[in-house]
Amino acid sequence: MVAMRMKPEETFTKKRPRNKRTVIIFAIILLIILAATACFLLFAKKDGSTDKNSAKTPAKTLEGPKTTTKTVTETTPIPFTTTTQDDNTLAKGKSKIVQAGVDGVKTTTYEVTYDASGKEISRTVIKEETTTEPVNEIVANGTYVAPAANTTTTTTPTQPATATTHTWRVRCPAPGINAALNPDFRDFSSEETDKVAFFQQNRDAIAAYCGGNAAAAEASEMMIN
């Protein structure tokens, strides 16, 4: 059997295209492997970095401002009011307190909110009530007016002057004798100082003293003390 021998150049020419294709395929596979490895390493590095940072720095939780709430009870005064009334037993222009006023008390309960520093930031009324009612003040105003004084001048009647009484001593003459010789005499009281007027006033009394003798009475001696 005769073996056919190929020329070296012909052999190399025929085999070269096959080897080139193999090399290209191998190169593509290698690039794919390298690319996959690079991607794996890149993602692995990122995951490791994230886990590392997560382990070192705890996750931050956003929180609002810290506040506290308390219930507070406060009391405030309720001012009393003043009323007036007339008093006819009290002089006008004067006044007096009949009932003293007393303030009342109001109790209020609040819900108070404070910030972290303890500063009050808000308050809400929960309850409000009157603990003690106020007592009103009562003032009496005088209305009494005293009657006007009587200005009428009372005239005291003038008493008549007291007449001076005089004593007349009368001595009646005995029948037939002069009156001067009669030792008996009688005293008469009279306001008259005139002898004639005295006799006219006491004629009857003198005549009776002379025993009813009018002539003797006229002849009587009359002397005034």
C-alpha positions in Angstrom: 0.0 0.0 0.0 1.3 3.3 -1.0 0.9 6.0 1.5 0.0 9.4 0.3 2.2 12.1 1.7 0.9 15.6 2.0 3.1 18.6 1.7 3.8 20.4 4.9 2.4 23.7 3.7 -0.9 22.1 2.7 -1.2 20.5 6.2 -0.6 23.8 8.0 -3.0 25.5 5.7 -5.8 23.1 6.3 -5.4 22.9 10.2 -5.0 26.7 10.8 -8.6 27.7 10.5 -9.6 25.0 13.0 -7.1 26.1 15.6 -8.0 29.7 15.3 -11.6 29.0 16.0 -10.7 27.0 19.0 -8.6 29.8 20.4 -11.3 32.4 19.9 -13.9 30.2 21.7 -11.4 29.6 24.5 -10.8 33.3 24.8 -14.5 34.1 24.9 -15.1 31.5 27.6 -12.2 32.9 29.6 -13.5 36.4 29.3 -16.9 35.2 30.4 -15.3 33.5 33.4 -13.3 36.6 34.3 -16.3 38.8 33.9 -18.4 36.6 36.1 -15.6 36.4 38.7 -15.2 40.1 38.7 -18.9 40.7 39.1 -19.1 38.1 41.9 -16.2 39.8 43.7 -17.7 43.2 43.2 -21.1 42.3 44.6 -19.5 40.3 47.4 -17.4 43.3 48.4 -20.5 45.5 48.4 -22.4 43.1 50.6 -19.5 42.7 53.0 -19.1 46.5 53.3 -22.8 46.9 54.0 -22.8 44.2 56.7 -19.6 45.6 58.2 -21.1 49.1 58.4 -24.3 47.7 59.7 -22.4 45.9 62.5 -20.5 49.0 63.5 -23.2 51.7 63.2 -26.6 50.8 64.6 -29.6 51.9 62.6 -30.8 55.3 63.6 -34.5 55.5 64.8 -36.1 58.8 64.2 -37.9 59.9 67.4 -39.9 63.0 68.2 -39.1 65.5 71.0 -39.4 63.9 74.5 -42.3 65.4 76.4 -44.1 64.6 79.7 -47.7 65.2 80.8 -48.9 65.9 84.3 -52.2 66.7 86.0 -52.1 70.0 87.9 -54.8 71.5 90.2 -54.9 75.2 91.0 -57.2 77.4 93.1 -58.1 81.0 92.3 -60.2 83.5 94.4 -63.7 84.5 93.3 -64.1 88.2 94.3 -67.2 89.1 96.3 -69.6 91.8 95.3 -71.0 94.7 97.4 -74.7 95.5 97.6 -76.3 98.5 99.4 -79.5 98.9 101.3 -81.3 101.9 102.9 -81.4 102.2 106.7 -83.9 104.8 108.1 -82.4 104.4 111.6 -79.0 105.7 110.5 -78.4 109.4 109.9 -78.3 110.4 106.3 -74.7 110.6 104.9 -73.5 107.8 107.2 -73.1 104.1 106.3 -72.1 100.9 108.0 -71.2 97.3 107.0 -74.1 95.0 107.9 -72.4 91.9 106.4 -68.7 91.5 105.7 -67.8 90.2 102.3 -65.7 87.0 101.8 -64.1 85.8 98.6 -65.0 82.4 97.2 -62.7 79.7 95.8 -62.6 78.2 92.3 -60.7 75.0 91.7 -59.4 74.2 88.2 -57.7 70.9 87.1 -55.3 71.1 84.0 -53.5 68.6 81.9 -50.0 70.3 81.4 -47.4 69.2 78.9 -43.7 69.9 79.5 -40.8 69.6 77.1 -37.5 67.8 77.9 -36.2 70.8 79.7 -39.2 71.0 82.0 -40.7 74.1 80.2 -44.5 74.1 80.0 -45.6 74.0 76.3 -49.3 73.5 76.6 -52.2 73.1 79.1 -55.8 72.0 78.7 -58.6 72.5 81.2 -60.0 69.1 82.4 -62.3 70.2 85.2 -63.4 73.5 86.7 -65.7 73.9 89.7 -66.6 76.4 92.4 -65.3 75.0 95.7 -66.6 77.8 97.9 -69.3 80.4 97.0 -68.4 84.0 97.7 -70.3 85.9 100.5 -71.4 89.3 99.3 -70.8 92.4 101.3 -73.9 94.4 102.5 -73.6 98.1 103.3 -76.4 100.1 104.9 -76.8 103.8 103.9 -78.5 106.1 106.3 -81.6 107.9 105.2 -82.8 109.4 108.6 -83.1 113.2 108.7 -83.8 114.8 112.0 -86.8 117.3 112.1 -85.8 120.9 112.0 -85.5 122.7 115.3 -88.5 125.0 116.3 -87.3 128.5 115.7 -90.5 130.2 117.0 -89.7 132.5 119.8 -91.9 131.9 122.8 -92.8 135.1 124.4 -93.3 134.9 128.1 -96.2 137.1 129.1 -95.2 139.9 131.3 -96.5 139.4 134.7 -98.2 142.5 136.1 -96.2 144.2 138.7 -97.3 143.1 142.1 -99.1 145.9 143.7 -97.8 147.1 147.0 -100.2 146.6 149.8 -100.4 149.3 152.3 -101.9 149.2 155.8 -104.4 151.8 156.7 -105.1 152.2 160.4 -108.6 153.3 161.0 -110.0 154.5 164.3 -113.7 155.1 164.5 -114.9 157.8 167.0 -117.2 156.8 169.7 -120.6 158.3 169.5 -120.3 162.0 170.4 -116.5 162.0 170.8 -113.6 162.6 168.6 -112.0 159.7 166.8 -108.6 160.6 168.3 -110.0 159.9 171.7 -111.1 156.4 170.8 -108.3 154.0 171.8 -109.6 151.2 169.6 -108.5 151.0 166.0 -108.6 148.6 163.2 -106.1 147.9 160.3 -107.2 147.7 156.7 -105.1 146.6 153.8 -105.3 148.5 150.6 -103.2 149.3 147.5 -104.4 152.8 147.6 -102.2 155.5 148.9 -104.7 158.3 148.6 -107.0 158.7 151.7 -110.1 159.6 149.7 -109.6 156.7 147.3 -109.0 154.4 150.2 -112.1 155.4 152.0 -114.2 155.1 148.8 -112.8 151.6 148.3 -113.4 150.5 151.9 -116.5 152.6 152.8 -118.7 149.7 153.7 -116.1 147.9 155.7 -115.3 151.1 157.7 -119.0 151.8 158.3 -119.5 148.3 159.6 -116.5 148.8 161.9 -118.2 152.0 163.1 -121.4 150.2 164.0 -123.1 151.0 160.8 -122.8 154.7 161.3 -121.9 156.2 158.0 -121.3 159.6 159.5 -118.9 158.1 162.1 -117.2 156.2 159.3 -116.6 159.4 157.4 -115.3 161.0 160.6 -112.9 158.2 161.3 -109.2 158.8 161.5 -107.3 157.1 158.8 -103.6 156.8 158.8 -101.4 154.9 156.4 -98.4 152.9 157.7 
